[in-house]
Each structure stands twice: as structure tokens, then as C-alpha cells.
Amino acid sequence: MLGFLEELKKEGKLKAYGASVESMDEALFCIGHGGVSTLQIIFNIFRQKPIHALFNTALARKVGIIVRLPLASGLLSGKMTRQTSFAENDHRLFNRDGQHFNVGETFAGLPYELGVELSDELKLMVPEGVSMAAWALRWCLDFDAVSTVIPGARNPQQALGNVAATTLPPLSADVHEKLAAFYQRSVTAHIRGPY
């Protein structure tokens, strides 16, 4: 497929192209191809593998990183509980365990109940007056390799809340260290699906 896109680029029919991937193996394959301008990846506090597996290579090759699912299907909004219910047509209900497509696309590949528990732990780190969603988005934006994030929004208020992340100062090195330790200690062993 990438060869076909490269041919279209040589013919002047495309200026640039990118790829959306699920795993770091797929991301590295695409970067290794040489023609990819951007990669869309899952990246959030619960999915930190790209920091070490991808970001330096992306920066070196000038490949932009577009982050999808930066709030882990809403877990990192800080609003979900074990009792939260989802509509019948919501992937968070019908794909929660990977029944219909890659389980990593829903709740960052974590079992929902564990994701809620881990999100509750993270709430203790969020500064007063800052929403957990904006804080989690700010974390993503703190990485030089990240070009942009694609957070979901169901209404204008949520969209404005997402934009608020850009007005926050970068998180401290201490917070980044704590989140890296949290990920290693509490998250990595529980991620399901291609990663």
C-alpha cells in the first residue's frame, strides 16, 4: 500500500501521506518506508510505549505524530465510574473487550473496571482548578514528537475544555517521572491488544 501512495506522490497526485497504526511495530514499519509524513497513533497516560519505541525515530525522520484517543476513550476525563453506562451504539459498550475490533482502541486496552480504578488514582495528581481531561491532554502535548492530539468532544463545552489544555504550562519533570513510574508499576501488565 505504501508503494502505491509513493507512486501517487511521484506523479504529483499527492503532496504527502500518512498512516494510522495500532502497534509500534506498524509505526516503525511505516517510518522505515521513508515516505510517510505523519503517523496517527494511540498515545495517552495509559499508553506510554511510543515515548521510548517511536518518538526519537519520528523526530529524527521529521515524521509528525498525531495522537488519537488521548483520553483513553474517556477514562482520563476523570468522570467515569464503575456505574457509568454507555449507549448501545457506543464502542465503549460493544467493544469493551475487543469483540468487534482491536481491544486497544477502547479504554487503551485496559479492562474497564481497572481503568476506572487507575483513573481515580491519577485524580490525586491533578492540580486544583484544572480538569483531569485538560491535564491528561497537556501531558500528551508536552512531548516534542507530538504534533497534535485528536480528543473527542460531545458538545461545545467539552471542546472548549479540550482547548484549555493548550493554555496550561507544561507539567513538571517530577510529574512526568511519577506518571512514567505509575505506568510501569500499574498499567503495562494489563494492556491488551496490539501495542
Beta strands, then each sheet from edge to edge (+ up, - down):
strand 1: 18-20
strand 2: 38-42
strand 3: 64-68
strand 4: 146-150
sheet 1: 1+ 2+ 3+ 4+
end
